[in-house]
Amino acid sequence: MRTINVLATQRISADDRAKIEASDPAIRLIDAGGWFDGEIGETWTAFAAARHLPPGATGSGSRTRTHVREAFRQRRCLVPVEQFL
């Protein structure tokens, strides 16, 4: 069976997650909401970060999250969540 990896970098509700997963049984949703907040805050312009991040966002990473980040960079996980909502 094929798998479609969807990386959600925005925080999403349980309802939205269920809608995304129900849209196709091949979807494997990786909920990464908040994982990149620290990196975004450090590397994006203040204007862009303020629009994207909730107040007080700090974010943190782990080996698993680093793996997901690398998969995303290698274009193995590039389906935007907004496509499913």
C-alpha positions in Angstrom: 0.0 0.0 0.0 1.3 3.5 -0.8 1.9 6.0 2.0 1.5 9.7 1.8 3.5 11.5 4.5 1.9 14.8 5.6 3.9 17.0 7.9 1.7 19.5 9.8 4.0 22.3 11.0 1.0 24.3 12.4 -0.8 23.3 15.5 -4.1 21.6 14.5 -7.1 20.4 16.5 -8.0 16.8 17.0 -11.0 17.4 14.6 -8.8 18.7 11.9 -6.3 15.8 12.3 -9.2 13.3 12.0 -10.4 15.0 8.8 -7.0 14.9 7.3 -6.5 11.2 8.2 -10.0 10.3 7.0 -9.5 11.9 3.6 -7.3 8.9 2.4 -6.2 5.7 4.2 -2.7 6.1 2.8 -2.1 9.3 4.8 0.4 9.2 7.6 0.0 12.5 9.4 3.1 13.7 11.4 1.9 16.3 13.8 4.9 18.7 14.2 3.0 21.6 15.5 5.4 23.6 17.7 8.5 21.5 16.8 10.0 24.3 14.7 9.0 27.3 16.7 12.5 27.9 18.1 14.0 27.7 14.6 11.4 29.9 13.1 11.8 32.5 15.8 15.5 32.5 15.3 15.7 32.5 11.5 12.6 34.2 10.2 12.0 38.0 10.2 10.3 39.3 13.3 7.2 40.2 11.2 6.9 36.7 9.7 7.6 34.9 13.0 5.0 37.0 14.8 2.4 36.1 12.2 3.2 32.4 12.2 3.9 31.7 15.9 1.7 31.9 19.0 2.8 34.3 21.7 5.6 32.8 23.9 6.4 30.0 21.4 9.8 28.4 22.0 9.8 25.0 20.3 12.4 22.2 20.8 13.8 19.4 18.8 14.8 15.8 19.2 16.4 13.1 17.1 13.0 12.0 15.8 12.1 15.6 15.0 15.4 16.1 13.3 14.7 13.0 11.2 11.3 14.5 10.2 12.9 17.8 9.4 15.5 16.1 7.2 12.7 14.1 5.4 10.8 17.3 4.8 14.0 19.0 3.4 14.5 16.0 1.1 11.0 16.4 -0.3 9.7 13.1 1.0 7.1 14.8 3.0 5.7 17.8 1.2 1.9 17.7 1.2 0.6 20.9 2.7 -1.9 20.4 5.5 -4.2 23.2 4.1 -4.9 20.9 1.1 -6.9 18.6 3.4 -8.8 21.1 5.6 
